[in-house]
């Protein structure tokens, strides 16, 4: 059974009103355990709405979302859904519930009703995962954006969800903060084998994923392994998306008659260029 | 970021920081009660001295604590002036006989009794702000939430949502610096468009704040929605099934603190009422 199964999902804001907006239109896909998926789409493509639907923060207008077989609309079992799917949002300041880092990370496990020793162990583990153990007793206010976002990730990790959803979690960060967070996510994936769904509009970040799902005007337009999805510059452009820079370079060269093949990462580009001579 | 001492913990280790949050909360309440019963400068001095001892024990820099006064500086000046000007004391002759002066112009007067009363009022105001600041400087919002929920627990019988109430308090404290920062940002944005906040009379200045308050209010609503989403995503469902990492625990020192404060409170009440008409009590309450 898929860990998350999205079936014919439609979500409409302000239904039957003048300002009705169809955010998601008949979207279906399955997420298997251990996958690393990048969900990309331009502004208003419905990707952030999708994040809130995956753990039942919003209820589908039509269709359903199943988490380990449990529909997110089942209010009696919603707690199980939230335990399985942890969402990290865009603004780290709006995810901190308190002013001491360890208290903030403990918030999730406390809600699970765990004994105090277990909570303590999880806080240690989660902070270790994001590389912030040294700040345990500190306050988040003096930290950089990247560090704050890593604390927010630790807060979700401490719940030990099966799936980690990152809703544009790097969008408000500077390049260094972005890299910090991306490296952290990759490390967690390697160490814990966690399923990750990363919502982003940065194509470079999407290239780290195994599979890319692209949304345009609420519909899925691409659902492919990340390499083939991101190498197709023209198709991405038609959906208002930018391919990663190396892919664009290869595309530009191809138009001038230099065929390099399917290229997504800087390393591939470098190797292909070296083979030219 | 601006340094805001109100509502934020000063992160050091000290006996005051380690004290049980419930003890600190109750002591703070007792402290405020004492201030209302204190009526002479000597008694205020005794309370201030006790507070000073607590501040030193907490290892929070004195300046940091005193900085909380600047939030009420205008209130302080305003109440002082009004109290002085409107207090007629014991009347012109008696005032001149006691203090040697009595100035009056129109409906206003300046006299010894008025100055004395205004001084006491200001002292009380300052102490009322500084004391509770010590509570927030030495107690984490989570501990405070727990303590408030604990003290209000009897209200649960009346179906009052005690946990939720305490959580709201704690979130409010948590958001003070974030909202301050945001106010700053919006003010700068409005300044960049030519708004001015330090020109004109008080009404013009107040009117100039409207373009700041409106976006601030709208943003706060949006922010509260985001925070509630984040909290729910982290399995929050109120007090139901919730446990704590750090449990509140009374130590021997807490019992000791309670006794000391009880004795102190009794002493202050004694100075206020002087049940047994002791001479030394009237001496220290004279000024």
Interface residues (C-beta under 8 A of the other chain):
Chain A: X52 X55 X57 X79 X82 X83 X86 X87 X89 X91 X93 X94 X95 X96 X97 X98 X99 X100 X102 X103 X106 X107 X108 X109 X110 X111 X112 X113 X114 X115 X116 X119 X120 X123 X137 X138 X139 X141 X142 X152 X155 X156 X159
Chain B: X1 X8 X9 X11 X140 X141 X142 X170 X171 X173 X174 X177 X178 X223 X226 X227 X229 X230 X231 X232 X233 X234 X235 X236 X237 X241 X242 X243 X244 X245 X246 X247
